[in-house]
């Protein structure tokens, strides 16, 4: 009692080696997707009915928003020259400082601004055309399934177009009505030409495959020295496929004409129509 004991650790400053260190949470800041909302991969592109709500343009803007940006930008660009002549020039000339050099500089600046607005309009317009074209081309996919519908299925001879054909250009129709006359013809031409080129590619692939299969079967029959016709209709499965494609092309051509009457200027449409006619003629030779 009464003895003063020294605590050797008392008064010592201890450093916490972890204190003050900034630790990074590897999950912090990551954007997680709500599975209930679906992912982008699950969406095979906006449907025609969703054109006004799906984010398909720059910065996730909808098609409708892109159209508004484009048309507003074009409108501003068109109004700039008259704005300078009617508002800016008279105001500056009425000022005490009358400098032609200043007028020239302001005019150049406004013209440059107009060019930038036109660039913006072109960017957003091009985006809309690309997105709508992609949506239309996605609607062409059922064309690949036509051979499976008729090959060894005893399906009746087709007499009308496939149901999917009428929705091929539906995405274009969705924006067509909201376009001003300035863009309607130009955009319809671009989307239809792009879509038709793809349609022609698919049909050519299908018809080429049908021809190869037909040649193989005929060679096999000649080898066996037996020919077995279609007992129900007398028309082969291959020609049923050709007829179906011909009906589909005719319906597609009709839809194209309603949106863009000047079809003769589009070589892709002309070639598609010719291909469909050849398929129809080839198939009908067995019926005559």
C-alpha positions in Angstrom: 0.0 0.0 0.0 1.3 3.4 -0.9 3.7 2.1 -3.5 3.4 3.9 -6.8 3.4 1.4 -9.6 4.3 2.5 -13.2 2.1 1.1 -15.9 4.5 0.6 -18.7 1.7 0.8 -21.2 0.1 3.9 -19.8 0.4 7.0 -21.9 1.7 5.1 -24.9 0.0 6.0 -28.2 -1.1 3.0 -30.0 -1.8 3.0 -33.7 -4.6 1.1 -35.1 -3.2 -0.2 -38.4 -6.7 -0.4 -39.8 -7.9 3.0 -38.5 -8.5 5.6 -41.2 -8.0 3.1 -44.0 -10.7 3.4 -46.6 -12.1 0.0 -47.4 -13.8 -0.6 -50.6 -17.0 -2.6 -50.7 -16.7 -4.6 -53.9 -20.5 -4.5 -54.3 -20.9 -0.8 -53.5 -21.9 1.3 -56.4 -22.7 -1.6 -58.6 -26.0 -1.3 -60.4 -28.1 -4.4 -59.8 -30.9 -5.5 -62.0 -34.2 -6.2 -60.5 -35.0 -9.7 -61.9 -38.7 -8.9 -61.7 -38.2 -6.2 -64.3 -36.5 -8.4 -66.8 -33.2 -7.9 -68.5 -32.2 -6.4 -71.8 -31.2 -9.8 -73.1 -34.7 -11.1 -72.5 -36.1 -8.3 -74.7 -35.7 -9.2 -78.3 -36.3 -5.6 -79.3 -39.3 -3.3 -78.7 -42.6 -4.5 -80.2 -44.5 -2.2 -82.5 -47.0 -1.6 -79.7 -44.3 -0.5 -77.3 -42.5 1.9 -79.6 -43.5 4.9 -77.5 -42.3 3.4 -74.2 -39.3 1.2 -74.8 -35.9 2.9 -74.4 -34.3 2.3 -77.8 -32.5 5.5 -78.6 -29.5 7.4 -77.2 -29.4 7.7 -73.4 -32.3 5.2 -73.2 -34.8 7.6 -74.9 -37.9 6.1 -76.5 -38.5 6.3 -80.2 -41.1 9.0 -79.5 -38.5 11.1 -77.6 -36.0 10.7 -80.4 -38.5 11.9 -82.9 -39.2 15.0 -80.8 -35.5 15.8 -80.4 -35.0 15.4 -84.1 -37.9 17.5 -85.2 -37.3 20.2 -82.6 -33.7 20.4 -83.7 -34.6 20.7 -87.3 -37.2 23.4 -86.5 -34.7 25.5 -84.6 -32.1 25.1 -87.4 -34.7 26.4 -89.9 -35.7 29.3 -87.8 -32.2 30.6 -87.1 -31.7 32.6 -90.4 -35.0 34.4 -90.0 -34.3 35.0 -86.3 -31.1 36.8 -87.3 -32.6 38.9 -90.0 -35.8 39.8 -88.2 -34.6 40.1 -84.6 -30.8 40.3 -84.2 -29.8 42.5 -87.1 -32.4 45.3 -86.6 -31.6 45.4 -82.9 -27.9 45.8 -83.4 -28.4 48.4 -86.2 -30.5 50.4 -83.7 -27.7 50.4 -81.2 -25.1 53.2 -81.0 -22.4 50.6 -81.8 -22.9 49.8 -85.4 -20.2 47.3 -86.3 -20.4 45.2 -89.5 -17.7 43.0 -88.1 -19.9 42.2 -85.1 -22.8 41.4 -87.3 -20.8 39.1 -89.4 -19.5 37.3 -86.3 -22.9 36.9 -84.8 -24.3 35.6 -88.1 -21.4 33.1 -88.4 -22.1 31.9 -84.8 -25.8 31.4 -85.4 -25.1 29.6 -88.7 -22.7 27.3 -86.8 -25.4 26.7 -84.2 -27.8 25.8 -86.9 -25.4 23.3 -88.4 -25.0 21.7 -84.9 -28.8 21.4 -84.5 -28.9 19.7 -88.0 -26.2 17.3 -86.8 -28.3 16.4 -83.8 -31.4 15.9 -85.9 -29.4 13.6 -88.2 -28.0 11.6 -85.3 -31.4 11.0 -83.7 -33.1 10.5 -87.0 -30.5 7.9 -88.0 -31.0 6.1 -84.7 -34.7 5.9 -85.2 -34.3 4.5 -88.7 -31.7 1.9 -87.5 -33.9 0.8 -84.6 -37.1 0.5 -86.6 -35.3 -1.3 -89.4 -33.9 -3.8 -86.8 -37.4 -4.4 -85.4 -38.8 -5.0 -88.9 -36.0 -7.5 -89.7 -36.7 -9.4 -86.5 -40.2 -9.9 -87.7 -38.8 -11.8 -90.7 -37.5 -14.7 -88.6 -40.6 -16.9 -89.2 -39.6 -17.1 -92.9 -36.9 -19.7 -91.8 -39.6 -22.0 -90.5 -41.7 -22.3 -93.7 -39.9 -25.5 -94.8 -40.6 -27.2 -91.5 -44.3 -26.5 -91.9 -44.6 -28.4 -95.2 -41.9 -31.0 -95.2 -43.4 -34.4 -94.5 -46.4 -32.9 -92.7 -49.2 -33.6 -95.2 -50.1 -30.0 -94.9 -52.6 -28.7 -97.4 -51.5 -26.6 -100.4 -51.2 -23.0 -99.2 -53.8 -20.5 -100.5 -53.0 -17.4 -98.5 -50.0 -15.6 -97.0 -48.5 -16.5 -93.6 -49.9 -14.6 -90.7 -46.5 -13.1 -89.7 -46.2 -11.2 -93.0 -48.7 -8.5 -92.1 -46.6 -7.5 -89.0 -43.2 -7.3 -90.7 -43.5 -3.5 -91.4 -45.7 -2.8 -88.3 -42.8 -1.0 -86.5 -42.5 1.4 -89.4 -46.2 2.0 -89.5 -46.0 2.8 -85.8 -43.8 5.8 -86.5 -45.0 6.5 -90.0 -48.2 8.2 -88.8 -46.3 10.5 -86.4 -43.8 11.7 -89.0 -43.9 15.0 -90.8 -44.1 14.8 -94.6 -40.5 15.9 -94.8 -39.3 12.6 -93.2 -42.1 10.2 -94.1 -41.0 9.3 -97.6 -37.3 9.4 -96.9 -37.5 7.2 -93.8 -40.0 4.8 -95.4 -37.6 4.3 -98.3 -34.6 3.6 -96.0 -36.4 1.2 -93.6 -38.2 -0.7 -96.4 -35.1 -1.0 -98.5 -33.1 -2.4 -95.5 -35.8 -4.8 -94.5 -36.5 -5.9 -98.1 -32.8 -6.7 -98.7 -32.8 -8.9 -95.6 -36.1 -10.5 -96.7 -34.6 -11.3 -100.1 -31.5 -12.8 -98.5 -33.6 -15.1 -96.3 -35.9 -16.2 -99.1 -33.0 -16.9 -101.4 -31.4 -19.1 -98.7 -34.7 -21.0 -98.1 -35.3 -21.5 -101.9 -31.7 -22.6 -102.4 -32.0 -25.1 -99.6 -35.4 -26.4 -101.0 -33.8 -26.9 -104.4 -30.9 -28.8 -103.0 -33.2 -31.0 -101.0 -35.4 -31.6 -104.0 -32.4 -32.5 -106.2 -31.2 -35.0 -103.5 -34.6 -36.7 -103.3 -35.0 -36.9 -107.0 -31.5 -38.5 -107.3 -32.5 -41.0 -104.6 -35.7 -41.8 -106.4 -33.9 -42.4 -109.7 -31.5 -44.7 -107.9 -34.4 -46.7 -106.5 -36.2 -46.4 -109.8 -39.4 -45.4 -108.1 -41.4 -42.2 -108.1 -44.0 -41.7 -105.4 -46.2 -38.6 -106.0 -48.2 -36.8 -103.4 -51.4 -38.8 -103.2 -53.6 -36.1 -101.9 -52.8 -33.1 -104.1 -50.1 -34.2 -106.6 -47.9 -31.3 -105.5 -44.6 -31.9 -103.7 -43.7 -30.5 -100.3 -41.0 -28.4 -102.0 -43.5 -26.7 -104.3 -45.9 -26.1 -101.4 -43.0 -24.2 -99.8 -42.5 -22.2 -103.0 -46.2 -21.4 -103.2 -46.2 -20.2 -99.6 -43.2 -18.0 -100.1 -44.9 -16.6 -103.3 -48.1 -15.7 -101.4 -46.0 -14.1 -98.6 -44.0 -12.0 -101.0 -47.2 -10.8 -102.7 -48.7 -9.7 -99.4 -45.4 -8.0 -98.3 -45.3 -6.1 -101.6 -48.9 -4.9 -101.1 -47.9 -3.6 -97.6 -44.8 -1.9 -99.0 -46.8 -0.2 -101.6 -49.2 1.3 -99.0 -46.3 2.9 -97.2 -44.1 3.8 -100.1 -45.9 3.8 -103.5 -42.8 4.5 -105.5 -41.6 0.9 -105.2 -40.1 0.9 -108.7 -37.2 3.0 -107.4 -36.2 0.3 -104.9 -34.2 -2.4 -106.6 -34.5 -4.6 -103.5 -38.3 -4.6 -103.8 -38.2 -5.3 -107.5 -35.8 -8.2 -107.0 -37.9 -9.6 -104.2 -41.1 -9.5 -106.3 -39.3 -11.2 -109.2 -38.0 -14.0 -106.8 -41.5 -14.5 -105.5 -42.9 -14.8 -109.0 -40.3 -17.3 -110.1 -41.1 -19.4 -107.0 -44.8 -19.3 -107.9 -44.2 -20.2 -111.5 -42.0 -23.1 -110.6 -44.5 -24.5 -108.1 -47.5 -24.1 -110.5 -45.8 -26.2 -113.3 -46.7 -29.3 -111.4 -50.3 -28.3 -111.2 -50.8 -27.7 -114.9 
